[in-house]
Amino acid sequence: MAYVDPYAALRGNAATPADPEELAKQMQEQQLRARQMVLQQQAASATAAASKTQREVYVGNLVSGLVAEEALRQLFNSTMRAAFPDKVMPGFDPVVTVSLHSEGRYAFVELRTPEMASAALSLSNQVQLLGQPISVGRPSGYVDPMQAQTAAAAASAALAAFKAGDTATMETQMGIAGIGPPQPSLTPPGPPQQQLPPPPGGLPPPPSMGISPPVTAVMTSPGEAPTLYLQVEGMVTAEVLADDEEYNEVIEDLKEECGKHGPITSVVVPRPPNPAASAAVFGQQNYGKAYVSFADAGSAAKAKDAVHGRLFAGITVVVTYLSAEQFAIACAS
C-alpha cells in the first residue's frame, strides 16, 4: 500500500522562495493567518458559551462558612426585581442557580438574562453581607462575544490588507483586533526535508513550518530572562475542567500560591465550552494548562522558582515563561 503523508495538507504549496523578502512576507502571512484563526475560534467559543457565561457572576470576599446560598439568592433576587420589574414573571426568579464554594469563600450566581448579570456588577463593594463588602465580577475566562467577533473581523481585514500591500489599513485593523504586527522569522530556512516512510508503530513528526505553532507555548531556555507570563502544567486534570467546584478551586489555589510572590494581574485556565466533554478534548489545544500574568517580571520569577517542580495531587508541576504574544494567543484558545 502506498504511504499517505498525513501532513501533506499542512505543507500545501510551501515551496521555499529564493528571495529573502518573499520568504519574510510568506512568514508574516502565516502568522497573520494563525492569529486570525485563533480569534475566530475564540469568537465561536464565546458565542457557544454565551447562554451561561454571560449570565453568570462571581461573588467573592464572603465570610467563610457563614454565608448561605439562600442569603445570596435573596440578595440578588431582590436587587434584580427592583432593577428589572418588567422582566420578572411569576415562577421565574431572576436567580437561576447559586453555586457556593465548599468552604463558603466565594460563589457563582447564574441569573436569568445577560443584562441582569451586567447590572449585578454594580453591586461590587456596594453591598455588605455579615458586615463585609462583597465583590462581584465576571467569571475567570469570560470573553465578551461582541468584542470577540469584532476582533475576529478585524483580524480578517488585517490579513486582506496585508495581501493588498495596504500597511496603514493593516496596522489599524490589527490595533482593533488587539494583536501585534507579524514578525518575519530570523532563522534561515534549512534544506528541503526528505520525505521518509513512517516508523513502525507510529506516524512521522509534523514538518517544520518556519514559525512556532500559534497556540502551543514554547519553553524557554534556562538562561532566558524572566517575563511577566507563566504557563503552569500539572495542576489541571480533565476532572478539574469538568467539575465547576474543582475548576474554581484550582483557580483560587493558583491565585493564592502565585500571589505570595507578588501582584498577579490574571489567572486563566482554558476550559471547553461544554465542560462535560473535558475528557475527550483534554490535552488538545491548551486544555490541561493554566496561565498566570504578573505585574512585574521579578514576581513571576519568584513564583516560577517556588512552584516549578512541586507535587500537586501526586503530579509534578512544570512552569515555563511565555512571551506576551504567546500568553495572549494561549489564553484566547
C-alpha positions as CSV (number, residue, x, y, z in Angstrom):
1,M,0.0,0.0,0.0
2,A,1.3,3.4,-0.9
3,Y,2.3,5.7,2.0
4,V,0.0,8.6,2.6
5,D,1.6,11.6,4.2
6,P,-0.8,12.8,6.9
7,Y,0.8,16.3,7.0
8,A,0.6,17.0,3.2
9,A,-2.2,19.5,3.8
10,L,-0.1,21.5,6.2
11,R,2.7,21.7,3.6
12,G,0.4,22.9,0.9
13,N,2.4,24.7,-1.8
14,A,5.1,25.9,0.7
15,A,8.0,25.9,-1.7
16,T,10.8,27.9,-0.2
17,P,11.2,31.1,-2.2
18,A,14.8,32.2,-3.1
19,D,14.1,35.9,-2.4
20,P,14.6,36.6,1.4
21,E,11.9,39.4,1.2
22,E,9.4,37.0,-0.3
23,L,10.2,34.5,2.4
24,A,9.7,37.1,5.1
25,K,6.4,38.1,3.6
26,Q,5.3,34.5,3.5
27,M,6.2,34.0,7.2
28,Q,4.3,37.2,8.1
29,E,1.2,36.0,6.2
30,Q,1.4,32.6,8.0
31,Q,1.5,34.4,11.4
32,L,-1.5,36.6,10.5
33,R,-3.5,33.6,9.4
34,A,-2.7,31.8,12.7
35,R,-3.8,34.8,14.7
36,Q,-7.0,35.2,12.6
37,M,-7.8,31.5,13.2
38,V,-7.3,31.8,17.0
39,L,-9.6,34.9,17.2
40,Q,-12.2,33.2,15.1
41,Q,-12.1,30.2,17.4
42,Q,-12.4,32.5,20.4
43,A,-15.4,34.3,18.9
44,A,-17.1,31.0,18.2
45,S,-16.4,29.7,21.7
46,A,-17.7,32.8,23.3
47,T,-20.9,32.7,21.3
48,A,-21.4,29.0,22.1
49,A,-20.9,29.5,25.8
50,A,-22.9,32.7,25.9
51,S,-26.0,31.1,27.1
52,K,-24.5,30.6,30.6
53,T,-21.2,32.5,30.7
54,Q,-22.8,35.9,30.1
55,R,-25.5,35.3,32.7
56,E,-23.1,34.2,35.5
57,V,-21.3,36.4,38.0
58,Y,-18.5,35.6,40.5
59,V,-19.2,36.7,44.1
60,G,-16.2,36.9,46.4
61,N,-15.0,38.2,49.7
62,L,-17.6,36.2,51.6
63,V,-17.3,35.5,55.3
64,S,-16.1,31.9,55.0
65,G,-18.6,29.3,56.3
66,L,-21.2,31.8,57.4
67,V,-22.9,33.0,54.1
68,A,-25.6,30.6,52.9
69,E,-26.7,30.1,49.3
70,E,-30.2,31.2,50.3
71,A,-28.9,34.6,51.5
72,L,-27.2,35.2,48.2
73,R,-30.3,34.1,46.3
74,Q,-32.5,36.5,48.2
75,L,-30.0,39.4,47.8
76,F,-29.7,39.0,44.0
77,N,-33.4,38.2,43.5
78,S,-34.5,41.4,45.4
79,T,-31.9,43.6,43.6
80,M,-32.8,42.3,40.1
81,R,-36.6,42.6,40.7
82,A,-36.0,46.3,41.6
83,A,-33.8,46.8,38.6
84,F,-35.9,44.9,36.0
85,P,-39.5,45.0,37.1
86,D,-40.7,44.4,33.5
87,K,-38.7,41.1,33.2
88,V,-39.9,39.5,36.4
89,M,-42.5,36.8,35.9
90,P,-44.3,34.6,38.5
91,G,-42.4,31.3,39.0
92,F,-39.3,32.7,37.2
93,D,-37.0,34.3,39.8
94,P,-34.1,36.4,38.5
95,V,-31.6,33.9,40.1
96,V,-31.4,30.6,38.3
97,T,-28.8,28.9,40.5
98,V,-26.3,29.6,43.2
99,S,-23.1,27.5,43.5
100,L,-21.3,28.2,46.8
101,H,-17.7,27.1,47.4
102,S,-17.4,24.1,49.8
103,E,-15.7,26.4,52.4
104,G,-18.0,29.3,51.6
105,R,-15.2,31.6,50.4
106,Y,-16.9,32.5,47.1
107,A,-19.9,31.7,44.9
108,F,-21.2,31.8,41.4
109,V,-24.7,33.2,40.8
110,E,-26.4,32.4,37.5
111,L,-29.0,35.0,36.5
112,R,-32.0,34.9,34.1
113,T,-30.5,37.3,31.5
114,P,-27.1,38.7,30.4
115,E,-28.5,42.2,31.2
116,M,-29.1,41.1,34.8
117,A,-25.5,39.8,35.1
118,S,-24.1,43.1,33.7
119,A,-26.3,45.1,36.2
120,A,-25.1,42.9,39.1
121,L,-21.6,44.0,38.6
122,S,-22.5,47.4,40.1
123,L,-23.1,45.7,43.4
124,S,-19.4,45.1,43.9
125,N,-18.1,46.7,47.1
126,Q,-21.5,48.4,47.5
127,V,-23.3,45.7,49.4
128,Q,-22.4,44.1,52.7
129,L,-23.1,40.6,54.0
130,L,-22.4,40.0,57.7
131,G,-20.6,43.3,57.8
132,Q,-18.2,42.5,54.9
133,P,-18.5,44.1,51.5
134,I,-18.9,41.5,48.7
135,S,-17.1,41.7,45.4
136,V,-18.9,40.9,42.2
137,G,-17.2,40.3,38.9
138,R,-17.2,38.2,35.7
139,P,-16.1,34.6,36.0
140,S,-12.5,33.7,35.1
141,G,-12.1,33.2,31.3
142,Y,-15.2,35.4,30.4
143,V,-15.0,36.7,26.9
144,D,-17.4,39.3,25.6
145,P,-18.9,37.7,22.5
146,M,-19.3,41.1,20.7
147,Q,-15.7,42.1,21.4
148,A,-14.5,38.6,20.2
149,Q,-16.5,38.9,17.0
150,T,-15.1,42.4,16.4
151,A,-11.6,41.2,16.9
152,A,-12.0,38.3,14.6
153,A,-13.4,40.5,11.9
154,A,-10.6,43.0,12.3
155,A,-8.0,40.2,12.0
156,S,-9.6,39.1,8.7
157,A,-9.5,42.7,7.5
158,A,-5.8,43.0,8.5
159,L,-4.9,39.8,6.6
160,A,-6.7,41.1,3.5
161,A,-4.9,44.5,3.8
162,F,-1.6,42.7,4.2
163,K,-2.1,40.8,1.0
164,A,-3.1,44.0,-0.8
165,G,0.0,45.8,0.5
166,D,-2.1,48.4,2.4
167,T,0.2,48.8,5.5
168,A,-1.8,51.6,7.1
169,T,-5.1,49.7,7.0
170,M,-3.4,46.5,8.2
171,E,-2.0,48.3,11.3
172,T,-5.3,49.9,12.0
173,Q,-7.2,46.6,11.9
174,M,-4.5,44.9,14.0
175,G,-4.9,47.5,16.6
176,I,-8.7,46.9,16.7
177,A,-8.0,43.1,16.9
178,G,-5.5,43.6,19.7
179,I,-2.7,41.8,18.0
180,G,0.9,42.9,17.3
181,P,2.5,43.2,13.9
182,P,3.7,39.9,12.4
183,Q,7.5,39.4,12.6
184,P,9.5,37.6,9.9
185,S,11.4,34.5,11.0
186,L,15.0,35.3,11.9
187,T,16.0,31.7,11.3
188,P,17.0,31.0,7.6
189,P,15.2,28.1,6.0
190,G,17.0,24.8,6.1
191,P,17.4,22.4,3.2
192,P,14.3,20.6,1.9
193,Q,13.4,17.7,4.1
194,Q,13.4,14.2,2.6
195,Q,10.1,12.5,2.9
196,L,10.5,9.3,4.8
197,P,8.1,6.4,5.3
198,P,6.5,6.2,8.8
199,P,8.4,4.4,11.5
200,P,6.9,1.2,12.8
201,G,4.0,1.8,15.1
202,G,3.6,5.5,14.5
203,L,3.3,8.4,12.2
204,P,6.2,10.8,11.4
205,P,6.5,14.0,13.3
206,P,5.0,17.1,11.6
207,P,7.3,19.1,9.3
208,S,8.9,22.3,10.4
209,M,6.7,25.2,9.3
210,G,9.2,28.0,9.9
211,I,7.2,29.5,12.8
212,S,6.2,28.3,16.2
213,P,2.7,26.8,16.4
214,P,0.2,29.6,17.1
215,V,-1.3,28.2,20.3
216,T,1.2,25.8,22.0
217,A,3.5,27.7,24.2
218,V,7.3,27.4,23.7
219,M,9.5,26.5,26.6
220,T,12.3,29.0,27.3
221,S,15.9,28.1,27.8
222,P,17.3,28.1,31.3
223,G,19.3,31.3,30.7
224,E,16.4,33.3,29.2
225,A,15.3,36.4,31.1
226,P,12.0,36.2,33.1
227,T,8.8,37.6,31.6
228,L,5.5,38.6,33.1
229,Y,3.8,35.4,32.0
230,L,3.9,31.8,33.2
231,Q,2.5,28.6,31.8
232,V,1.7,26.0,34.5
233,E,1.3,22.3,33.7
234,G,0.3,19.6,36.2
235,M,-2.4,21.3,38.2
236,V,-5.3,20.9,35.8
237,T,-6.9,17.5,35.0
238,A,-9.8,16.5,32.9
239,E,-11.8,16.0,36.1
240,V,-11.0,19.6,37.2
241,L,-12.2,21.0,33.9
242,A,-15.4,19.0,34.1
243,D,-16.4,19.9,37.7
244,D,-17.3,23.6,38.5
245,E,-16.2,23.4,42.1
246,E,-12.8,21.8,41.4
247,Y,-12.2,24.2,38.5
248,N,-12.8,27.2,40.7
249,E,-10.7,25.8,43.5
250,V,-7.7,25.4,41.2
251,I,-8.0,29.0,40.1
252,E,-8.2,30.1,43.7
253,D,-5.2,27.9,44.5
254,L,-3.2,29.5,41.7
255,K,-4.1,33.0,42.8
256,E,-3.2,32.2,46.4
257,E,0.0,30.4,45.7
258,C,1.3,32.8,43.0
259,G,0.1,35.8,44.9
260,K,2.5,35.0,47.7
261,H,5.4,36.1,45.5
262,G,4.0,39.3,44.0
263,P,0.9,41.0,42.5
264,I,-0.8,39.0,39.8
265,T,-2.9,40.5,37.1
266,S,-4.8,37.5,35.8
267,V,-5.2,33.7,36.0
268,V,-6.7,31.9,33.1
269,V,-7.4,28.2,32.9
270,P,-8.8,27.3,29.4
271,R,-12.0,25.3,29.6
272,P,-14.1,23.8,26.8
273,P,-17.5,25.4,26.2
274,N,-19.0,22.1,27.2
275,P,-17.2,21.0,30.4
276,A,-18.8,17.6,30.3
277,A,-16.6,16.9,27.2
278,S,-13.4,17.7,29.0
279,A,-12.1,14.1,29.0
280,A,-12.5,13.9,25.2
281,V,-10.6,17.2,24.5
282,F,-8.1,17.1,27.4
283,G,-4.5,17.6,26.1
284,Q,-5.7,19.3,22.9
285,Q,-5.1,23.0,22.3
286,N,-4.4,24.3,25.9
287,Y,-6.9,22.2,27.8
288,G,-4.9,21.0,30.9
289,K,-2.7,24.1,31.3
290,A,-3.0,27.2,33.3
291,Y,-1.7,30.7,32.6
292,V,-0.7,33.4,35.1
293,S,0.3,37.0,34.4
294,F,2.1,39.2,36.9
295,A,2.6,43.0,37.4
296,D,6.4,42.6,37.2
297,A,8.9,40.0,36.0
298,G,10.5,39.7,39.4
299,S,7.3,38.4,40.9
300,A,6.9,36.0,38.0
301,A,10.5,34.7,38.6
302,K,9.9,34.1,42.3
303,A,6.6,32.3,41.6
304,K,8.2,30.1,39.0
305,D,11.1,29.2,41.3
306,A,8.6,28.3,44.1
307,V,6.1,26.3,42.1
308,H,8.2,24.6,39.4
309,G,9.0,21.0,40.4
310,R,6.5,20.8,43.3
311,L,4.0,18.0,43.5
312,F,0.3,18.7,43.2
313,A,-2.0,15.8,43.8
314,G,0.9,13.5,43.0
315,I,1.8,15.2,39.7
316,T,5.0,17.2,39.2
317,V,4.2,20.8,38.3
318,V,6.1,22.3,35.3
319,V,6.3,26.1,35.0
320,T,7.7,27.9,31.9
321,Y,7.9,31.5,30.8
322,L,5.9,32.8,27.9
323,S,6.2,36.0,25.8
324,A,3.3,38.5,25.8
325,E,2.2,37.2,22.4
326,Q,2.3,33.6,23.4
327,F,0.3,34.3,26.6
328,A,-2.4,36.2,24.6
329,I,-2.7,33.5,22.0
330,A,-2.8,30.7,24.6
331,C,-5.5,32.4,26.6
332,A,-7.6,33.1,23.5
333,S,-7.7,29.4,22.6
